[in-house]
Amino acid sequence: MPSSRSGALDAARKLMRGFAGAPNPRRHAQTLYSELTHAEGWSAAEEEMILSLGAWLQARPNLADLKVGCEKTLAQLQPGR
């Protein structure tokens, strides 16, 4: 069931707080991406940012870059930006 934009952002922020302790960082990043993709209410530009995150994750970036890449996308999706 699709969630709201604000619900997805809340879930993504919660996932980011647990990123450092995640046993599988790639799966954790994929879960964050899934939360964002299943939400409704994104603008076209925001949807493009989310899809770009998904494409980046599929390219299997370095584990050290996962958190930074997810944080960057999440910061761009925050209200007031």
N, C-alpha and C positions, 0 to 999 in steps of 0.2 A: 504494500500500500504506500503510495507516495506521501512523503512528509512535506511540511511547509519549508519555505526557505529558512526561516528563523530556527526551526527545529533542526534542520540539517546543519546549520552553522553552530548551534549549541553542541550537537553530537560531534562535529568535527573538532571543535575546541577541546572537548573532553578527550577525544582520541589523541590530540596533540599533547595533552598533559601526560598521557601514559606512553608516549612514544619511546622514551629512553629505556623503559623497562620492558618493552615488547620483546617476546622471545623470537618473533619473526618480523623484522622491520618491513619487509616487502609486503607481507600479508596485512600488516597494520596500515600501511600506506594505501593498499588496495581497498581496505575497509573504509577508510576515510573517503576515498574517491567514490565508492559505492554509495555512501551516505549522501554525498553531494549530487550524484547523478539521479538518485531516486526522489529527489525533492522537486516540488513544483514552485513556480514563481520567479525563476531566474530570468533576467533580461537576456537578449541575444548575445551581448558582449560577455556576460557572466557565463552563459552556456559554453561559449567558445573557450573561455579560460579553463573551465572544468574539463572539456574535451581535450584541451592541450595537456592538462595534467595527466589524463588517462593515456594519451599517446606517449608522453614522457615516461610514465611508469612502465609501459609495454616495452620501451627501449632498454629496460633493466639498468637504470642508472646506478652508480656506485652507492653502496649502502650508506656511506658517510654523507651523501648528498640528499638522501630521501627526506629527512626531516626538514631541511632547509627548503627544498622544493615545495613540499606540502605547506610549510609555513608561508611561503611567498604567495602561493595561490590563495590560501585562506585569508591572508591580509588584504589581498585585492578584492575579495568578496565581502569584506566587512562593511556594514552600513556606514555611510558617510564618506566613502572613499571614491 
